[in-house]
Amino acid sequence: MAKKEHVSETPATQFLRKHGVVFSEHPYAYQEHGGTSVSSGALGVPEHDVIKTLVMQDEAARPLIVLMHGDCKVSTKNLARAIPCKSVEPCKPDVAQRHSGYLVGGTSPFGIRKVMPVYVEESILQLDKIYINGGRRGYLVGIDPRVLVDVLQAQPVNCAIAE
């Protein structure tokens, strides 16, 4: 029987426990610039079920989080229309890290440093289970996607583009 790998506590897992969220832990070998294809392959789950946490900003440089399927991109034009603002763009890695408190590649929407609005691609909420970053590179947590709305007050949007 394989020994369960011990995963250290992160601000994300502390947040989930504090809010009574049931989650499973899924460590994997992190690869720089490997993206969700690496984590989905390591976990043996569809890339569509692995959710990216993207820190973006609007035209006034106000930060926001977008949760997107691993096999999709964000249409910033459609997102800007949906939330509504003039434009949305990804934050530079150092800015994203400052806002979230997490290293890029290990960003979780849970336990973030700065309160930001959270937007979730609507179709994510239709999945049975999602795998999302647990606050560290090489570490995903499996949760019910409804947690995103119930605990984070994530607002559903339609801004996915298939990759």
KEDRENNU-863795 format. One record per residue: x, y, z of N, C-alpha, C, O in turn; residue number from 1. Coordinates in nm, 2 decimals, decimal comma. Layout:
# residues N
{{X Y Z} {X Y Z} {X Y Z} {X Y Z} NUM}
...
***
This chain:
# residues 163
{{0,08 -0,12 0,00} {0,00 0,00 0,00} {0,09 0,12 0,00} {0,18 0,13 0,08} 1}
{{0,06 0,22 -0,08} {0,14 0,34 -0,09} {0,12 0,43 0,03} {0,01 0,44 0,08} 2}
{{0,23 0,48 0,07} {0,22 0,57 0,19} {0,17 0,71 0,14} {0,21 0,76 0,04} 3}
{{0,07 0,76 0,22} {0,01 0,89 0,18} {0,12 1,00 0,21} {0,17 1,01 0,32} 4}
{{0,14 1,08 0,11} {0,24 1,19 0,12} {0,18 1,29 0,21} {0,07 1,34 0,20} 5}
{{0,26 1,33 0,31} {0,22 1,44 0,40} {0,23 1,58 0,33} {0,34 1,61 0,27} 6}
{{0,13 1,65 0,34} {0,13 1,78 0,27} {0,12 1,89 0,38} {0,03 1,88 0,47} 7}
{{0,21 1,98 0,38} {0,21 2,09 0,49} {0,09 2,18 0,47} {0,04 2,20 0,36} 8}
{{0,05 2,24 0,58} {-0,06 2,33 0,58} {-0,03 2,46 0,50} {0,09 2,50 0,50} 9}
{{-0,12 2,51 0,43} {-0,10 2,64 0,36} {-0,21 2,73 0,40} {-0,31 2,69 0,46} 10}
{{-0,20 2,86 0,37} {-0,31 2,95 0,40} {-0,45 2,90 0,33} {-0,55 2,92 0,39} 11}
{{-0,43 2,84 0,22} {-0,55 2,79 0,15} {-0,62 2,67 0,23} {-0,74 2,67 0,25} 12}
{{-0,54 2,58 0,27} {-0,60 2,47 0,35} {-0,65 2,51 0,48} {-0,75 2,46 0,53} 13}
{{-0,58 2,61 0,54} {-0,63 2,67 0,67} {-0,77 2,73 0,65} {-0,86 2,71 0,73} 14}
{{-0,78 2,81 0,54} {-0,91 2,87 0,50} {-1,02 2,77 0,48} {-1,13 2,78 0,53} 15}
{{-0,99 2,66 0,41} {-1,09 2,56 0,38} {-1,13 2,49 0,51} {-1,25 2,47 0,53} 16}
{{-1,04 2,45 0,59} {-1,07 2,39 0,72} {-1,16 2,48 0,81} {-1,26 2,44 0,87} 17}
{{-1,12 2,61 0,81} {-1,19 2,71 0,89} {-1,34 2,72 0,85} {-1,43 2,74 0,93} 18}
{{-1,36 2,71 0,72} {-1,49 2,72 0,66} {-1,57 2,58 0,65} {-1,67 2,57 0,59} 19}
{{-1,51 2,48 0,71} {-1,57 2,35 0,71} {-1,58 2,28 0,57} {-1,67 2,20 0,55} 20}
{{-1,49 2,32 0,48} {-1,50 2,26 0,34} {-1,43 2,12 0,34} {-1,31 2,11 0,39} 21}
{{-1,50 2,03 0,29} {-1,44 1,89 0,27} {-1,35 1,90 0,14} {-1,40 1,94 0,04} 22}
{{-1,23 1,85 0,15} {-1,14 1,85 0,03} {-1,05 1,73 0,04} {-1,01 1,68 0,15} 23}
{{-1,00 1,69 -0,08} {-0,90 1,58 -0,09} {-0,77 1,65 -0,13} {-0,77 1,76 -0,20} 24}
{{-0,66 1,59 -0,09} {-0,53 1,65 -0,12} {-0,46 1,57 -0,23} {-0,46 1,45 -0,23} 25}
{{-0,40 1,64 -0,33} {-0,34 1,58 -0,44} {-0,20 1,64 -0,48} {-0,19 1,73 -0,56} 26}
{{-0,09 1,60 -0,41} {0,04 1,65 -0,44} {0,09 1,58 -0,57} {0,05 1,47 -0,61} 27}
{{0,17 1,65 -0,65} {0,23 1,60 -0,77} {0,36 1,67 -0,79} {0,39 1,77 -0,73} 28}
{{0,44 1,62 -0,88} {0,57 1,68 -0,91} {0,55 1,80 -1,00} {0,52 1,79 -1,12} 29}
{{0,57 1,92 -0,94} {0,56 2,04 -1,01} {0,66 2,06 -1,12} {0,78 2,03 -1,10} 30}
{{0,62 2,11 -1,24} {0,71 2,14 -1,35} {0,70 2,29 -1,38} {0,59 2,34 -1,41} 31}
{{0,81 2,36 -1,38} {0,80 2,50 -1,42} {0,74 2,52 -1,56} {0,78 2,45 -1,65} 32}
{{0,64 2,60 -1,58} {0,57 2,63 -1,70} {0,50 2,50 -1,76} {0,47 2,49 -1,88} 33}
{{0,48 2,40 -1,67} {0,41 2,28 -1,71} {0,26 2,30 -1,73} {0,20 2,23 -1,81} 34}
{{0,20 2,39 -1,65} {0,06 2,41 -1,66} {-0,03 2,30 -1,61} {0,02 2,20 -1,55} 35}
{{-0,16 2,31 -1,65} {-0,25 2,21 -1,60} {-0,24 2,08 -1,67} {-0,29 1,98 -1,62} 36}
{{-0,17 2,07 -1,79} {-0,16 1,95 -1,85} {-0,07 1,85 -1,77} {-0,09 1,73 -1,76} 37}
{{0,03 1,91 -1,70} {0,12 1,83 -1,61} {0,04 1,78 -1,49} {0,04 1,66 -1,46} 38}
{{-0,03 1,87 -1,42} {-0,11 1,83 -1,30} {-0,22 1,73 -1,34} {-0,24 1,64 -1,26} 39}
{{-0,29 1,75 -1,45} {-0,40 1,66 -1,48} {-0,35 1,52 -1,52} {-0,41 1,42 -1,48} 40}
{{-0,23 1,52 -1,59} {-0,17 1,39 -1,62} {-0,12 1,32 -1,50} {-0,14 1,20 -1,49} 41}
{{-0,07 1,39 -1,40} {-0,02 1,33 -1,28} {-0,13 1,28 -1,19} {-0,12 1,17 -1,13} 42}
{{-0,24 1,35 -1,19} {-0,36 1,30 -1,11} {-0,45 1,21 -1,19} {-0,53 1,14 -1,13} 43}
{{-0,43 1,20 -1,32} {-0,52 1,11 -1,40} {-0,66 1,16 -1,41} {-0,75 1,08 -1,41} 44}
{{-0,67 1,29 -1,42} {-0,81 1,35 -1,43} {-0,81 1,44 -1,56} {-0,70 1,48 -1,61} 45}
{{-0,93 1,46 -1,62} {-0,93 1,55 -1,74} {-0,88 1,69 -1,70} {-0,91 1,75 -1,60} 46}
{{-0,81 1,75 -1,80} {-0,75 1,88 -1,78} {-0,87 1,98 -1,76} {-0,85 2,09 -1,70} 47}
{{-0,98 1,95 -1,82} {-1,10 2,04 -1,81} {-1,15 2,06 -1,66} {-1,20 2,16 -1,62} 48}
{{-1,11 1,95 -1,58} {-1,15 1,95 -1,44} {-1,05 2,02 -1,35} {-1,08 2,04 -1,23} 49}
{{-0,93 2,05 -1,40} {-0,83 2,12 -1,32} {-0,85 2,27 -1,35} {-0,85 2,31 -1,46} 50}
{{-0,87 2,34 -1,24} {-0,90 2,48 -1,25} {-0,78 2,57 -1,22} {-0,71 2,56 -1,12} 51}
{{-0,76 2,67 -1,32} {-0,65 2,77 -1,30} {-0,70 2,88 -1,22} {-0,82 2,93 -1,24} 52}
{{-0,62 2,94 -1,13} {-0,65 3,06 -1,06} {-0,56 3,17 -1,12} {-0,44 3,17 -1,10} 53}
{{-0,63 3,26 -1,19} {-0,56 3,37 -1,26} {-0,58 3,50 -1,19} {-0,70 3,55 -1,17} 54}
{{-0,47 3,57 -1,16} {-0,49 3,71 -1,10} {-0,48 3,81 -1,21} {-0,38 3,81 -1,28} 55}
{{-0,58 3,89 -1,23} {-0,59 3,98 -1,34} {-0,62 4,12 -1,28} {-0,63 4,14 -1,16} 56}
{{-0,62 4,22 -1,37} {-0,66 4,36 -1,32} {-0,74 4,43 -1,42} {-0,73 4,40 -1,54} 57}
{{-0,82 4,52 -1,38} {-0,90 4,60 -1,47} {-0,82 4,73 -1,51} {-0,70 4,74 -1,48} 58}
{{-0,89 4,82 -1,59} {-0,82 4,93 -1,64} {-0,76 5,03 -1,53} {-0,67 5,10 -1,56} 59}
{{-0,82 5,02 -1,41} {-0,77 5,10 -1,30} {-0,67 5,03 -1,22} {-0,64 5,07 -1,10} 60}
{{-0,62 4,91 -1,27} {-0,53 4,83 -1,20} {-0,58 4,77 -1,07} {-0,51 4,73 -0,98} 61}
{{-0,72 4,76 -1,06} {-0,78 4,69 -0,95} {-0,77 4,54 -0,97} {-0,81 4,49 -1,08} 62}
{{-0,72 4,46 -0,87} {-0,70 4,32 -0,90} {-0,83 4,24 -0,89} {-0,93 4,28 -0,82} 63}
{{-0,83 4,13 -0,96} {-0,95 4,04 -0,95} {-0,90 3,90 -0,98} {-0,79 3,88 -1,04} 64}
{{-0,97 3,80 -0,94} {-0,94 3,66 -0,97} {-1,03 3,60 -1,07} {-1,16 3,62 -1,06} 65}
{{-0,98 3,52 -1,16} {-1,06 3,45 -1,26} {-1,03 3,30 -1,25} {-0,91 3,27 -1,25} 66}
{{-1,13 3,22 -1,23} {-1,11 3,08 -1,22} {-1,16 3,02 -1,36} {-1,27 3,03 -1,40} 67}
{{-1,06 2,94 -1,42} {-1,09 2,89 -1,56} {-1,05 2,75 -1,57} {-0,95 2,70 -1,50} 68}
{{-1,12 2,68 -1,66} {-1,08 2,54 -1,69} {-0,94 2,53 -1,74} {-0,89 2,63 -1,80} 69}
{{-0,86 2,43 -1,70} {-0,73 2,41 -1,74} {-0,70 2,41 -1,89} {-0,60 2,45 -1,94} 70}
{{-0,80 2,36 -1,97} {-0,79 2,35 -2,11} {-0,85 2,47 -2,19} {-0,88 2,46 -2,31} 71}
{{-0,88 2,58 -2,12} {-0,94 2,70 -2,18} {-0,85 2,82 -2,15} {-0,77 2,82 -2,05} 72}
{{-0,88 2,92 -2,23} {-0,82 3,05 -2,20} {-0,93 3,15 -2,17} {-1,05 3,12 -2,19} 73}
{{-0,89 3,26 -2,11} {-0,99 3,37 -2,07} {-1,00 3,47 -2,19} {-0,90 3,52 -2,24} 74}
{{-1,12 3,49 -2,24} {-1,14 3,60 -2,33} {-1,15 3,73 -2,25} {-1,26 3,75 -2,18} 75}
{{-1,05 3,81 -2,24} {-1,05 3,93 -2,16} {-1,15 4,03 -2,21} {-1,21 4,10 -2,13} 76}
{{-1,18 4,03 -2,34} {-1,29 4,11 -2,39} {-1,42 4,07 -2,33} {-1,50 4,16 -2,29} 77}
{{-1,45 3,94 -2,34} {-1,58 3,90 -2,29} {-1,59 3,91 -2,13} {-1,70 3,94 -2,08} 78}
{{-1,48 3,89 -2,07} {-1,48 3,91 -1,92} {-1,50 4,06 -1,89} {-1,59 4,09 -1,80} 79}
{{-1,44 4,15 -1,95} {-1,46 4,29 -1,93} {-1,60 4,33 -1,95} {-1,66 4,41 -1,87} 80}
{{-1,66 4,28 -2,06} {-1,80 4,30 -2,08} {-1,89 4,25 -1,97} {-1,99 4,32 -1,93} 81}
{{-1,86 4,13 -1,92} {-1,94 4,07 -1,82} {-1,94 4,13 -1,68} {-2,03 4,12 -1,61} 82}
{{-1,82 4,20 -1,65} {-1,81 4,24 -1,51} {-1,85 4,38 -1,47} {-1,83 4,40 -1,35} 83}
{{-1,89 4,47 -1,53} {-1,85 4,54 -1,65} {-1,74 4,64 -1,62} {-1,74 4,71 -1,52} 84}
{{-1,64 4,64 -1,71} {-1,53 4,74 -1,70} {-1,48 4,75 -1,84} {-1,52 4,68 -1,93} 85}
{{-1,39 4,85 -1,86} {-1,34 4,88 -1,99} {-1,24 4,77 -2,05} {-1,25 4,73 -2,16} 86}
{{-1,15 4,72 -1,96} {-1,06 4,62 -2,00} {-1,01 4,54 -1,89} {-1,01 4,58 -1,77} 87}
{{-0,96 4,42 -1,92} {-0,90 4,33 -1,82} {-0,77 4,27 -1,88} {-0,77 4,24 -2,00} 88}
{{-0,67 4,26 -1,80} {-0,54 4,20 -1,84} {-0,48 4,12 -1,73} {-0,51 4,15 -1,61} 89}
{{-0,40 4,02 -1,76} {-0,33 3,95 -1,65} {-0,23 4,04 -1,58} {-0,17 4,13 -1,64} 90}
{{-0,22 4,02 -1,45} {-0,12 4,09 -1,37} {0,02 4,04 -1,40} {0,03 3,92 -1,44} 91}
{{0,12 4,12 -1,39} {0,26 4,07 -1,40} {0,28 3,97 -1,28} {0,22 4,00 -1,18} 92}
{{0,36 3,87 -1,30} {0,38 3,77 -1,19} {0,41 3,83 -1,05} {0,36 3,79 -0,95} 93}
{{0,50 3,94 -1,04} {0,53 3,99 -0,91} {0,41 4,07 -0,85} {0,40 4,07 -0,73} 94}
{{0,33 4,13 -0,94} {0,21 4,20 -0,89} {0,11 4,10 -0,84} {0,04 4,12 -0,74} 95}
{{0,09 3,99 -0,92} {0,00 3,89 -0,88} {0,04 3,83 -0,75} {-0,05 3,80 -0,66} 96}
{{0,16 3,81 -0,73} {0,21 3,75 -0,60} {0,19 3,84 -0,49} {0,15 3,80 -0,38} 97}
{{0,21 3,97 -0,51} {0,18 4,07 -0,40} {0,04 4,08 -0,36} {0,01 4,08 -0,25} 98}
{{-0,05 4,07 -0,46} {-0,20 4,07 -0,43} {-0,24 3,94 -0,36} {-0,32 3,95 -0,26} 99}
{{-0,20 3,83 -0,41} {-0,25 3,70 -0,36} {-0,17 3,65 -0,24} {-0,23 3,58 -0,16} 100}
{{-0,05 3,68 -0,23} {0,04 3,62 -0,13} {0,09 3,48 -0,17} {0,16 3,42 -0,09} 101}
{{0,07 3,44 -0,29} {0,11 3,31 -0,34} {0,21 3,33 -0,45} {0,20 3,42 -0,53} 102}
{{0,30 3,23 -0,47} {0,39 3,22 -0,58} {0,31 3,19 -0,71} {0,22 3,10 -0,70} 103}
{{0,34 3,25 -0,82} {0,27 3,21 -0,94} {0,30 3,06 -0,97} {0,42 3,02 -0,96} 104}
{{0,20 2,99 -1,00} {0,21 2,84 -1,02} {0,16 2,77 -0,89} {0,15 2,65 -0,89} 105}
{{0,14 2,85 -0,79} {0,09 2,80 -0,66} {-0,02 2,88 -0,61} {-0,05 2,88 -0,49} 106}
{{-0,09 2,96 -0,70} {-0,19 3,05 -0,65} {-0,32 2,98 -0,63} {-0,37 2,91 -0,72} 107}
{{-0,38 3,00 -0,51} {-0,51 2,95 -0,48} {-0,61 3,07 -0,46} {-0,56 3,17 -0,42} 108}
{{-0,74 3,05 -0,49} {-0,83 3,15 -0,46} {-0,87 3,16 -0,31} {-0,93 3,25 -0,26} 109}
{{-0,82 3,06 -0,23} {-0,85 3,05 -0,09} {-0,74 3,10 -0,01} {-0,62 3,07 -0,03} 110}
{{-0,77 3,18 0,10} {-0,67 3,23 0,19} {-0,58 3,34 0,12} {-0,46 3,34 0,16} 111}
{{-0,63 3,41 0,03} {-0,55 3,52 -0,04} {-0,52 3,63 0,06} {-0,60 3,66 0,15} 112}
{{-0,41 3,70 0,03} {-0,37 3,81 0,11} {-0,46 3,93 0,11} {-0,50 3,99 0,21} 113}
{{-0,51 3,97 -0,01} {-0,59 4,09 -0,04} {-0,73 4,04 -0,09} {-0,74 3,96 -0,17} 114}
{{-0,83 4,10 -0,03} {-0,97 4,07 -0,07} {-0,99 4,12 -0,22} {-0,97 4,24 -0,24} 115}
{{-1,03 4,03 -0,31} {-1,05 4,06 -0,45} {-1,18 4,00 -0,49} {-1,22 3,89 -0,44} 116}
{{-1,25 4,06 -0,59} {-1,36 3,99 -0,65} {-1,32 3,86 -0,72} {-1,21 3,86 -0,78} 117}
{{-1,40 3,76 -0,71} {-1,36 3,63 -0,78} {-1,47 3,60 -0,88} {-1,59 3,61 -0,85} 118}
{{-1,43 3,57 -1,00} {-1,52 3,53 -1,11} {-1,48 3,39 -1,15} {-1,37 3,35 -1,16} 119}
{{-1,59 3,31 -1,18} {-1,57 3,17 -1,21} {-1,64 3,14 -1,35} {-1,76 3,18 -1,36} 120}
{{-1,57 3,08 -1,44} {-1,63 3,04 -1,56} {-1,76 2,95 -1,53} {-1,74 2,85 -1,45} 121}
{{-1,87 2,99 -1,58} {-2,00 2,93 -1,53} {-2,00 2,78 -1,55} {-2,05 2,71 -1,46} 122}
{{-1,94 2,72 -1,66} {-1,94 2,58 -1,68} {-1,87 2,50 -1,57} {-1,89 2,38 -1,56} 123}
{{-1,78 2,56 -1,50} {-1,70 2,50 -1,39} {-1,80 2,45 -1,29} {-1,79 2,34 -1,23} 124}
{{-1,91 2,53 -1,26} {-2,00 2,49 -1,16} {-2,09 2,37 -1,19} {-2,16 2,32 -1,11} 125}
{{-2,08 2,32 -1,32} {-2,16 2,21 -1,36} {-2,08 2,08 -1,34} {-2,14 1,97 -1,34} 126}
{{-1,95 2,09 -1,31} {-1,87 1,97 -1,28} {-1,90 1,91 -1,15} {-1,95 1,97 -1,05} 127}
{{-1,88 1,77 -1,13} {-1,90 1,70 -1,01} {-1,79 1,74 -0,91} {-1,82 1,76 -0,79} 128}
{{-1,67 1,74 -0,95} {-1,56 1,77 -0,86} {-1,45 1,85 -0,94} {-1,43 1,82 -1,06} 129}
{{-1,39 1,94 -0,88} {-1,28 2,02 -0,95} {-1,15 2,00 -0,86} {-1,15 1,97 -0,75} 130}
{{-1,04 2,02 -0,93} {-0,91 2,02 -0,87} {-0,85 2,16 -0,89} {-0,83 2,20 -1,00} 131}
{{-0,82 2,22 -0,78} {-0,77 2,36 -0,78} {-0,65 2,38 -0,69} {-0,64 2,30 -0,59} 132}
{{-0,57 2,47 -0,71} {-0,45 2,49 -0,64} {-0,47 2,50 -0,49} {-0,56 2,57 -0,45} 133}
{{-0,39 2,43 -0,41} {-0,41 2,43 -0,27} {-0,31 2,52 -0,20} {-0,29 2,51 -0,07} 134}
{{-0,25 2,62 -0,27} {-0,17 2,72 -0,21} {-0,02 2,69 -0,21} {0,06 2,75 -0,14} 135}
{{0,02 2,60 -0,30} {0,16 2,56 -0,31} {0,18 2,50 -0,45} {0,09 2,43 -0,50} 136}
{{0,30 2,52 -0,51} {0,33 2,46 -0,64} {0,33 2,31 -0,61} {0,39 2,26 -0,52} 137}
{{0,27 2,24 -0,71} {0,27 2,09 -0,70} {0,17 2,04 -0,60} {0,19 1,93 -0,54} 138}
{{0,06 2,11 -0,58} {-0,04 2,07 -0,48} {-0,18 2,12 -0,51} {-0,20 2,24 -0,51} 139}
{{-0,27 2,02 -0,55} {-0,40 2,06 -0,58} {-0,50 2,00 -0,47} {-0,46 1,90 -0,41} 140}
{{-0,61 2,06 -0,45} {-0,71 2,01 -0,37} {-0,84 1,98 -0,45} {-0,87 2,05 -0,54} 141}
{{-0,90 1,87 -0,42} {-1,03 1,83 -0,49} {-1,14 1,88 -0,40} {-1,15 1,85 -0,29} 142}
{{-1,23 1,96 -0,47} {-1,35 2,01 -0,39} {-1,47 2,00 -0,48} {-1,47 1,99 -0,61} 143}
{{-1,59 2,02 -0,42} {-1,71 2,04 -0,49} {-1,71 2,19 -0,55} {-1,68 2,28 -0,47} 144}
{{-1,74 2,21 -0,68} {-1,73 2,34 -0,73} {-1,82 2,44 -0,67} {-1,80 2,56 -0,68} 145}
{{-1,93 2,40 -0,61} {-2,02 2,49 -0,54} {-1,96 2,57 -0,43} {-2,01 2,68 -0,39} 146}
{{-1,85 2,52 -0,38} {-1,77 2,58 -0,27} {-1,73 2,72 -0,32} {-1,73 2,82 -0,24} 147}
{{-1,70 2,73 -0,45} {-1,65 2,86 -0,50} {-1,75 2,97 -0,49} {-1,72 3,09 -0,45} 148}
{{-1,88 2,94 -0,50} {-1,99 3,04 -0,49} {-2,03 3,05 -0,34} {-2,04 3,16 -0,29} 149}
{{-2,04 2,94 -0,27} {-2,08 2,94 -0,13} {-1,98 3,01 -0,04} {-2,02 3,08 0,05} 150}
{{-1,86 2,98 -0,06} {-1,75 3,03 0,04} {-1,68 3,16 -0,02} {-1,65 3,25 0,06} 151}
{{-1,66 3,16 -0,15} {-1,59 3,28 -0,20} {-1,68 3,38 -0,26} {-1,63 3,49 -0,30} 152}
{{-1,81 3,35 -0,27} {-1,90 3,44 -0,34} {-1,86 3,47 -0,48} {-1,87 3,58 -0,53} 153}
{{-1,80 3,37 -0,55} {-1,75 3,38 -0,69} {-1,87 3,41 -0,78} {-1,98 3,35 -0,76} 154}
{{-1,86 3,50 -0,87} {-1,96 3,54 -0,96} {-1,94 3,46 -1,09} {-1,84 3,47 -1,15} 155}
{{-2,05 3,39 -1,14} {-2,03 3,32 -1,27} {-2,03 3,41 -1,38} {-2,10 3,51 -1,39} 156}
{{-1,94 3,38 -1,48} {-1,92 3,46 -1,60} {-1,90 3,36 -1,72} {-1,87 3,24 -1,70} 157}
{{-1,92 3,41 -1,84} {-1,90 3,33 -1,96} {-1,78 3,40 -2,04} {-1,81 3,49 -2,11} 158}
{{-1,66 3,35 -2,02} {-1,55 3,41 -2,09} {-1,45 3,31 -2,14} {-1,33 3,35 -2,16} 159}
{{-1,49 3,18 -2,15} {-1,39 3,08 -2,19} {-1,37 3,07 -2,34} {-1,46 3,09 -2,41} 160}
{{-1,25 3,05 -2,38} {-1,21 3,02 -2,52} {-1,14 2,89 -2,51} {-1,04 2,87 -2,44} 161}
{{-1,18 2,79 -2,59} {-1,11 2,66 -2,60} {-0,97 2,68 -2,65} {-0,94 2,76 -2,74} 162}
{{-0,87 2,61 -2,59} {-0,73 2,62 -2,63} {-0,70 2,53 -2,74} {-0,59 2,52 -2,79} 163}
***
